[in-house]
Amino acid sequence: MDSETARIEAFSDGVFAIAITLLILEIRVPSNPAEDLRAQLLRQWPSYVAFLLSFSFIGIMWINHHQLFTHIRHSNNNLLVLNLLLLLGVTVVPFTTALLASNVGHAGAHLALAVYNGTFVAIAILFNVLWRYASTGNRLLGKKFDEHSVDRISRQYAYGPLMYVVCFVVGWFSVGASLVLNIGLAIFFALPFGAKHSRTPAP
């Protein structure tokens, strides 16, 4: 890692690792031995779905963050602040995941999903702001950056906020449809964007 960004990447990796680990805490070990174990396990299906979805999103965000810093080779105070704001969004994901899992199938499902999707709208915006700041005028990129890859990242990132806003709006009408769209977004943002050895974006 470049000496200017090594501490940023190391700190960020730690935050991503903690956030993705905390997700499993929402899945409880059944505590009533007198009740059928299978029924207790099946009853937790919203937690399983929320866990897998959020695990995928945080994992993809980590991959994308890593790939951004294969292009970003220099640092300044503004980049540090923007990266911290992005990590703030990441640390909220375990809470929004637990909120969604505990409300699916209940009256608060639409609001819980709005909070969940709203978090990813904010994260997608922050990914865009961080990347645009670093890449505009090649401000913080390395000397031998791949211009084609940089352009592709910028184009793919531009879709993130809008697509998560769509998930946010759809969630008020159909929780199931919004969750399906979220899964589609996870797949979309996991796709390679065209660099020889890179893949990216945001959420």
C-alpha positions, 0 to 999 in steps of 0.5 A: 500500500502507498504510504499516504493511504496505508493507514486509511485503508487499514483503518477502513478494513477494520471498520468493515470487518467489525460491521460485517461481523456484528450482523450475525448477532441479530440471528439468535440461538433458539432459547426454548428447548420445550418448543420445536427447534425447527419451528424456532429456526424457521421463525427467524427467516427474516433475520436470515434474509436481512443478514445475507443481504447486508453481508453481501452489501458490506462485502461488496462495499469493502471490495469497492472501497479496496478497488477505489484505493488501487487508484487513489494513491494520495491523501489529504484532510478532505479525503480523510473526512469523506472516508470517515463519513462513508465509514459512519454509514457502514457502521449503521448497517448492522442496526438497520439490518436488525431493525428490518429483520425484527419488523418484516411481516409487522406493521412497521415493515415499511418504515423499517425498510425505508430506514434500511434503504435510506442508509444505502442511499446515503452510503451511495452518495458518500461513495460518489462524493469521495470518488469524485473528490479524489478523481476530479482533475486526477487530484489524488490518483496515482501517476499511472492510473488507468483512465478507462477504468476511472471513467467506468467507475464514475459512470457506474457510481452515478447510478447508485443513489438513483437506484437506491432511491427507487428501492426506497420509494418501492418499499413504501408500496411493497416490501418484497419488491424492494428487497428483490430490487436490493438483491439485484443492486447487490449483483449489479454492483458486484459486476466487474466494471472493465478494468484489467484487474478491478471491480467496483462501485457503491453502493 
